[in-house]
């Protein structure tokens, strides 16, 4: 393909030649995991790692039905488009329903978490800066403040 | 919403509060168009223009059935995911079929064009750097070299 331009064909939300990794597993490592609380999340890094001129990475995350990503925050923003299923996103004090093709902007330092609905996986594309800070998992206190909020109980009916 | 984080709800590939613009119309201008050849393309800028910390823009383009985007090249790369319909992408000398959720990387200076299939719109997300060079439309000679190629005739059966 000219100048390293390329098409990465997909089928059922898996991309040709792209490894399916566990959520917090390091690319090219395969051993490192983090202690942050999450359930049933896989990741595919579609673009970026091999394209230095790009300045960003495009990843696909899939949260299994009733699963959730890590509750965390960081300086780098997230640009997200839901492409499969539905669920909710926690953004700081707020909880919003999301479904395919809603767009989500996670601003710097917003505590956030993606939670799949009960019936099908929640899949989303997520663009981040190539060079970025490490996520900071919610402290026990931060997690409790969210999970014991009226908003959380109203939407999810209890703790995770 | 906390720290300007937000959800932009979607319905039928239109996003709440986001203007639907003609392809080459300037945001906030509404009058400027370019002479490049294209047919039946609209654009929605979902994220980026109001988020200086983001460094990128996320746009959605939709090419109507049998339409095509401008045949052009530029220094900035394109990170693309097809989300609706099918069609072809021209990448330099090659023509590749694309369908929802294929991923396309357009490397710097690759001449490229997105062409929808005959039956339904081709919709795709496209991430670009916030600061980027202007596209350079194909010259008549460059266009002819592609449209008279065996590859082009094999796929499309003639000129555009």
Interface residues (C-beta under 8 A of the other chain):
Chain A: X1 X2 X3 X4 X5 X6 X7 X8 X9 X10 X13 X15 X46 X47 X48 X51 X53 X54 X55 X56 X58 X77 X79 X81 X83 X89 X91 X92 X93 X94 X96 X98 X99 X100 X101 X102 X103 X104 X105 X106 X107 X108 X109 X110 X111 X112 X125 X127 X129
Chain B: X1 X2 X3 X4 X5 X6 X7 X8 X9 X10 X13 X15 X46 X47 X48 X51 X53 X54 X55 X56 X58 X77 X79 X81 X83 X89 X91 X92 X93 X94 X96 X98 X99 X100 X101 X102 X103 X104 X105 X106 X107 X108 X109 X110 X111 X112 X125 X127 X129
